[in-house]
Amino acid sequence: MKNASSNQELKKLAGIHAADLVQDGMLIGIGTGSTVAFFIKELGRRIREGLHIRGGVPTSCGTRLLCIEEGIPVIDSMQVNRLDLAIDGADEIDPCLNAIKGGGAAHTIEKIVASMSDEFILVADESKLSPALLTKFPLPVEVIPPALSLVKKRIELLGGKPVLRSGVRKDGPVITENGNFVLDINFDTRPSDLECLDAELKKIPGLLETGLFSGIAKKALISSKDGVETRFPEK
C-alpha cells in the first residue's frame, strides 16, 4: 500500500522543482491539483524574495485563491493568448507524455491554458506513470447540462460506460468552473486509438472537452524516492 505521507513528500518535491523553471518576466499558466499547490507555494515564496513575473493565469477558482494568498499576480485567461510556460499535474501519464487530466474537473480551462503556452510541462510523482492511458484512470469529459442524456447515449454507442461525477460533501453532481457536468468514462476494452476516440467524442453535440492531453506536453518532471527526473516524450 502506498504511504500517503511519502506520496505528499514526492508531490512537494516535484512542485518545488518546477518552480526552478520560472524566470523573471515570464507570464505563466498555473494548473490545478495537489502537486501544483506545492508549486504555487514555492513560487509565492520566490516572488516574496525578489522574483518578478508578469503574472500567473490560473486554471481554476481554487488555484486563483491560492495564488492570491501567496502573493502571485493573477491574470485572467481571457486577457492573453500566449504564455511563456504552463505547469500542471496529471492523473495518468504515458511514455509519450500524453496525459489524462480532469480529476479536479478543470480540464477544459487547463487545456486552453496548456495550448496557449510555448512550453507545457507536467509535474507528478511516479505513481501517475502508466504504460498506456486509461489503464489507471477513466476519461473525464465536460458536458453542458441540457445535453447530458444525449451525450451519455452517444458515449455508450462508442463502447464507453459514462458515469456522472458526484460531489463530495455535497449532494448532486460536480459542477465545473464553466457551470457544466463531468462524465467519467470507463471501457471494458481499452480503445486502441485514443486520438480517434477523442475526435469522435468531440463530435457529440454538448460535449465541451475531453481530458485527453495528447502531444501537448514538452516534458515532465517526475519525482520518486531517488529525486526528480526530467522526462521527454518517447519517439
N, C-alpha and C positions, 0 to 999 in steps of 0.2 A: 504494500500500500504506500502511496506517495505521501511523504511528510509535508503537511501544509505549511509549517514554518519554513522548511527548507525551500519549498516552492516559492514562497514570498521573497526569500532572500535572492533566489535566482531572477525573479522578476525585477527586483530592485537593482540587481547588478546590470541587467540588460538596459533598464531605463536610464540609469546613471551614465552608462557607456554611450548611449545615444546622444546625450547632451554634448558630448565631445564634438559632434558633427555640426553644431550650431555656431556660426561665426558672426562677428559684428556686421550689422547692416542687413542681415537676412530677413526675409518675410517667409514665415514657415507655417505649414499646416500641422495641426496637433490633433491626433486621433483620440479614440475613446477606449477606456478599459483600465484594468488594474496595473498592467505593466506601464502603460503610458502615464498613469498617475505618478509613478516614481520619476519618470522623465520630466513631468511638469514641475514637480517639487525641486528637482535638481536644477532645472532651467531657471526657476524663480530665484534660487539661491545665487546662481551665477549672475543674474541680472542685478540683484541687490549688491553684488560685489564689483559691478562695473561693465558687464557685458551689455552691449546695446543692440537691440534688434528693432526692425521697423514694426513688427507686430506678429502675433500668432492668430491663425484662423482656426477656431475650434470646430469640431465636428458634432458636438452635442451640447446640450444645456449643462450637463454635469462637468464636461471639460471646460466650458466657458466659466462656470462658477469657480472651479479650482484654479484656473488661470488668473482670474481676478483676485482671488485670495492670495495667490503667490506673487502678485505684482507684475504679471506678464501683460503687456499691452495687447488688447484684443481688437481684431478687425473682423467684420462680417464677411463671409464668403461672397456676398452679393457685390462687394466693393472691389473685388480683384478678379483677374483672370489668369494670373500666373504667380506661382510661388517658387522660391528657391529650393525648398526642401519640405517634405512631409514625413512625419514619424507616426507610425500606427502599429498596433498589435494585430494579432490574428488568432483565429480559433483552430486553424489547421493550415499547415504549410507543406507543400510537396517539394521534391528536389529541384524543380524548375522555378521555385519561388512563386508558383501560383498559390493562391490562398482562398480559404473560406473565411469570410467575416460576417458579422451581423449578430453575434452573441449579445451585444449591447443595443441591438435594434437601431443602429445608426449607420448602417452600411450604405444607404443611398447618398447621404452627405459625405461620408467617408470616401466613396468612390469619386464624387465630384472633386473633392479636395485633392485626392491622390492623382487624379487625371490632369489637374492644372499645375502639378509640381514638376519641376525639372528633374527632381530625384525623389522617388518614393521608396522609403526604407521601412521594412518590417522589423519589429523588435519583439522577441519572445523567448521563453525558456524552452529547453529541449523537448518538453512534453508535447509541444504543439507540432513537432515534426511528424510527418506521415509519408509512407512510400507512395500513397495515392490519396487524392482528396475524396471526401465523402466516405471514408472508412472509419473516422472517429466522430464526425460532426455532421448533422444534417445541413441541407442547403436552405438558408433563410431567403425569403422574398418579401418585399414590401408591397402591400395591396391596398388600393383605395377601398373603403368600406362598401360602397354600392356594388362593387364587382366581386365580392367575396365568394358567393356561390358559383358564379361563372368560372372564376379562377380556379377554385378547388376542383371543379369538374374537368377542366381542361388539363390540369396537372395530373389528375388520375388517368386521363387518356394517354398521357406521356409516360405512364408507368410509375408515377410518384405517389406517395402517401402523405398528403399535406395535413398538418396539424396546426390549428390556430394557437399561437403562443399566448398563454395566460399570464396575468400579472402575479407578482409575488407580494404578499402582504397587502393586496387589494383584490377586490372582486372584478371579474371581467378580463378582457384581453389586454395585452400590452399595446400601448399606443405610441407610435414613433414620434420623432420631432416634427414630422410633417402631418400629424394627425391621422395616420393610417394604421392598418393591422400588419402583423408579421405572421406568415405561414412558414413553418419549418418542414422541409420535405425530406422524407426518407425513401429509400428504394430497396426493394427485395434483392434486386440485382443491380449492382453499381453500373451506371451508364459508362460506356467505353469512350464516348466523345463528349466531354463536358462543354466544350465550346459550342458544339451543335445544340446540346441541351439548353445552354444559356440563350442561344439565339431563338430557339423555339419558345422558351418561356417568355422572352421579351415581346413575342408576337401576340401574347394574350392581352386583350383589352383590360385595362385596370391593374395589370401587374406593373408596378412602377420600376423596380430594380431588383436584381439578384445579388446575393452575397458572394458570387464568384469573382475573384480578382485575378484575372488571367493576363500574364505578360506585362503587368504594371510595375511590380517591384524591381528595382535595380540591384538591390542587395538586402541581406537580412543580418541582423545582429542576434545571435543565438547564444544564450547563456547556459552553462552547465557547471557542475562542480569543479571543472577544470578551468573555468573562466568564460570569457566572451569570444566567440568565433565569428568572423565576418564571412558570410557565405554569399556566393554569386550563383545565378541560375545555371544549372547544368545544361550543357549543349545537347 
